[in-house]
Amino acid sequence: MTNVPIQQKLGYLYSGGCYLLCLAHYFGQDEDILKLYDYFLKKGYIDEDCFVKDPVSIVKYLSGNNYTVEKTTTKPTLQPNDFIVEYWYNPRTKLHHFTLPDWDSLGFSTTRKEGVIESYRYFKRKI
């Protein structure tokens, strides 16, 4: 379904869109997130609730470049043109949250403030 009402889209983006928002923000396209939501949902890159199913295709669309992505529990050493998305966990609230190292879609979330990084998504650009 690609005809999701606007308030429902906003709810999905708020409650479960942090990974998608990180990718859009990294490439300077977070202002277009509602259009991106529709496009990525139609393409099958995300689920209606913003669960990211195909981050590599999303990043290729946003950047115009090919990337690989690896999930790792250790912080990778970044090479030029590579980036990471952090996956945080708060043991008190049992919530998870994706952020960029220098940006949080919620400002400074409780999950990030009280939690720990559980894993990283390491995006490596193919040259």
Secondary structure, 3 states (H helix, E strand, C coil): CCCCCHHHHHHHHHHHCHHHHHHHHHCCCHHHHHHHHHHHHHHCCECCCCCECCHHHHHHHHHCCCEEEEEECCCCCCCCCCEEEEEEEECCCCEEEEEECCECCCCCCHHHHHCEEEEEEEEEECC
